[in-house]
Amino acid sequence: MGREGMGLYDRMNGIGAHEVIIETPDHALALANLPPKHLEDILWAYRDRMVDLKRDFRLRFILIFKNHGAAAGATLEHTHSQLIALPIVPTNVAAEIEGCRSHYLQKERCIYCDIIRQELSERTRIVADNPEFLVVTPFAPRFPFEMWILPKRHSAYFEESQKTQFELLARILSESLRRLDRALSEPAFNFILHTSPLHEKTGDFYHWHIEVIPKLTQVAGFEWGTGFYINPVTPEESAKFLRDVEI
């Protein structure tokens, strides 16, 4: 891949893929307005593109994300999401996986499975729930009304999900986005799929999930300087507000 050293630094050729998934032919519709079956088709498109790109062993990680609204970084109005395939595992992803591995080595359990068990027991941070998925406002959220969509069935790889899972994921994703729109007057948000690197064996300890982050506050000097985030709303308050909204 043309990797070479430049003194202290490394550089390499720009190998990868960048694809735009156009979510609907209707320019005026947003993701939250699409019926669940349409959302399911989008999830299948994500899965199919990941399976295809996985054949290229030069690629090590695939990120799927959505920027909705100018405040979230969207530069096109027509609703779409993006896929970027990289020849390296990003630092943030490697740190998340290493944290999961450390928890597993210490406790012999997946940390996300532990989170699911605790949230189902306490039920104070649950936004929505169905037989396959749980939506929560995490215990220590970085941002107000941040939501995680977690598969109840342990799996490290999004692309290995089954048909029933995609059906129920589409329904709960639709519900979650509609709750967000009604509660917060259609905010800008980022949607990020967290899944395992393509060719790493993380099945025992990693757990794929989706993070939805409304853009209600700004990251400024304190956050950049410390890695700590100031969130003025507790996750329990956020979850209750989202649960109570009529959709």
C-alpha positions in Angstrom: 0.0 0.0 0.0 3.0 2.2 -0.5 3.7 2.8 3.2 7.0 4.5 3.9 8.7 6.3 6.7 9.6 10.0 6.7 11.9 10.3 9.7 9.6 10.2 12.7 6.5 10.0 10.6 4.8 7.5 8.3 2.8 8.0 5.1 0.9 5.7 2.8 -1.1 5.8 -0.4 -4.8 6.8 -0.2 -6.4 3.3 -0.6 -10.1 2.8 0.3 -13.6 3.5 -0.8 -16.1 6.3 -0.3 -19.7 5.6 -1.2 -22.9 7.7 -0.8 -26.1 5.8 0.0 -29.0 7.8 -1.3 -31.8 6.9 1.1 -34.9 7.9 -1.0 -35.6 9.4 -4.4 -37.9 12.0 -2.7 -35.8 15.1 -2.0 -38.1 16.4 0.7 -38.2 13.3 2.9 -35.9 12.7 6.0 -34.8 9.4 7.4 -37.4 9.8 10.3 -40.2 10.1 7.7 -39.5 6.9 5.9 -41.6 3.8 6.7 -39.8 1.0 8.6 -39.7 -1.3 5.5 -37.9 1.4 3.6 -35.4 1.8 6.5 -34.9 -2.0 6.4 -33.9 -1.7 2.7 -31.3 0.9 3.6 -29.9 -1.4 6.3 -29.6 -4.2 3.8 -27.8 -1.8 1.4 -25.3 -1.1 4.2 -24.9 -4.8 4.8 -24.5 -5.7 1.1 -21.8 -3.0 0.5 -19.9 -4.1 3.6 -19.9 -7.8 2.5 -18.7 -6.8 -1.0 -15.9 -4.5 0.2 -14.8 -7.1 2.8 -13.4 -9.2 -0.1 -10.7 -6.6 -0.6 -8.1 -7.6 2.1 -6.4 -4.3 1.8 -9.3 -2.8 3.7 -9.4 -3.2 7.4 -12.3 -1.1 8.6 -15.6 0.2 7.3 -17.4 3.2 8.8 -21.0 4.0 8.0 -22.4 7.3 9.2 -25.0 9.9 8.5 -24.8 13.7 9.0 -28.3 15.2 9.1 -28.5 18.9 9.0 -25.9 21.6 8.6 -25.0 21.7 12.3 -24.0 18.0 12.0 -21.8 18.5 9.0 -24.2 17.8 6.1 -23.4 19.6 2.9 -26.2 18.1 0.8 -29.9 18.5 1.6 -31.1 15.3 0.0 -31.2 12.6 2.7 -28.2 10.3 2.4 -25.6 8.4 4.5 -22.0 7.6 3.7 -19.7 4.6 3.8 -15.9 5.0 4.0 -13.6 2.0 3.9 -10.1 2.4 5.3 -6.8 0.5 5.1 -6.2 1.1 8.8 -8.2 0.8 12.0 -8.8 4.3 13.4 -7.4 5.2 16.8 -10.9 5.7 18.4 -12.1 2.3 17.1 -8.9 0.6 18.3 -9.3 2.2 21.8 -13.0 1.1 22.0 -12.1 -2.5 21.0 -9.2 -2.6 23.5 -11.6 -1.4 26.3 -14.0 -4.2 25.4 -11.1 -6.7 25.3 -9.9 -5.6 28.7 -13.3 -5.9 30.3 -13.7 -9.4 28.8 -10.3 -10.6 30.0 -11.1 -9.3 33.5 -14.7 -10.5 33.8 -15.2 -13.0 30.9 -18.2 -11.1 29.8 -19.0 -8.6 27.0 -19.2 -5.1 28.4 -22.2 -4.2 26.2 -24.0 -7.3 27.2 -23.4 -6.2 30.8 -24.8 -2.7 29.9 -27.9 -4.3 28.4 -28.5 -6.4 31.5 -28.2 -3.4 33.8 -30.4 -1.1 31.7 -33.1 -3.7 31.5 -32.9 -4.2 35.3 -32.9 -0.5 36.2 -35.2 0.7 33.3 -34.5 4.4 34.0 -32.5 5.1 30.8 -34.5 3.1 28.3 -36.0 5.0 25.4 -37.4 2.0 23.4 -37.3 -1.7 23.5 -38.3 -4.7 21.3 -37.4 -8.4 21.2 -34.1 -7.8 19.5 -33.0 -4.3 20.3 -32.7 -1.8 23.2 -32.4 1.9 22.9 -30.9 3.7 25.8 -29.4 7.1 26.8 -26.0 5.9 28.0 -25.0 6.2 31.7 -22.4 8.9 31.0 -23.5 10.5 27.8 -21.2 13.0 26.1 -24.1 15.0 24.6 -27.7 15.8 25.6 -30.2 13.2 24.3 -27.4 10.9 22.9 -28.9 7.5 22.2 -27.4 4.0 21.7 -29.2 1.3 19.8 -27.9 -2.1 21.1 -28.7 -5.5 19.7 -29.7 -7.8 22.6 -28.2 -10.7 20.8 -24.4 -10.6 21.1 -22.7 -10.0 17.8 -19.5 -8.3 16.8 -20.3 -7.8 13.1 -23.2 -5.8 11.8 -23.0 -7.5 8.5 -23.8 -10.9 10.0 -27.2 -9.8 11.3 -30.2 -11.8 10.2 -33.4 -10.8 8.4 -35.6 -10.7 11.6 -32.9 -8.5 13.2 -33.0 -6.0 10.3 -36.8 -5.9 10.4 -36.8 -5.1 14.1 -33.8 -2.7 13.9 -35.6 -0.7 11.2 -38.7 -0.4 13.4 -36.8 0.7 16.5 -34.6 3.1 14.5 -37.6 4.7 12.9 -39.3 5.0 16.4 -36.2 6.5 17.9 -35.7 9.1 15.2 -39.4 10.1 15.3 -39.1 10.5 19.1 -36.0 12.7 18.6 -37.8 14.8 16.0 -40.9 15.4 18.0 -39.1 16.0 21.3 -36.5 18.3 20.0 -38.1 19.9 16.9 -36.2 18.0 14.2 -32.6 18.6 15.4 -29.5 18.0 13.4 -27.8 14.8 14.3 -25.0 12.3 13.6 -25.7 8.6 13.2 -22.7 6.3 13.5 -22.5 2.5 13.1 -19.9 0.9 15.4 -18.9 -2.5 14.1 -15.9 -4.7 14.3 -12.9 -4.3 12.0 -13.2 -6.5 8.9 -10.7 -9.2 9.5 -10.1 -9.1 13.3 -11.5 -11.9 15.5 -13.4 -9.9 18.1 -16.5 -12.1 18.4 -16.1 -12.9 22.1 -15.8 -9.4 23.4 -17.0 -6.8 20.9 -20.7 -5.9 20.4 -21.8 -3.8 17.4 -24.2 -0.9 18.0 -25.4 2.4 16.6 -25.0 5.8 18.2 -27.3 8.7 17.5 -25.9 12.1 18.6 -28.2 15.2 18.3 -26.2 18.4 17.8 -27.5 20.6 20.6 -24.3 21.7 22.2 -20.8 22.7 20.9 -17.5 21.0 21.5 -15.2 23.7 22.7 -11.8 24.2 24.4 -12.5 22.3 27.6 -13.6 19.2 25.7 -10.7 19.3 23.2 -8.3 19.9 26.0 -9.5 17.2 28.4 -11.6 14.7 26.6 -14.3 15.4 29.1 -17.7 16.5 27.9 -20.1 19.0 29.6 -23.7 17.7 29.3 -26.4 19.8 31.1 -29.1 17.0 30.9 -29.0 13.7 32.9 -29.5 10.5 30.8 -32.5 9.7 33.0 -34.2 13.0 32.2 -33.4 12.6 28.5 -34.8 9.1 28.4 -38.0 10.1 30.1 -38.5 13.1 27.9 -38.0 10.9 24.8 -40.3 8.1 26.1 -43.1 10.5 27.0 -43.3 12.2 23.6 -46.3 11.3 21.4 -45.3 9.8 18.0 
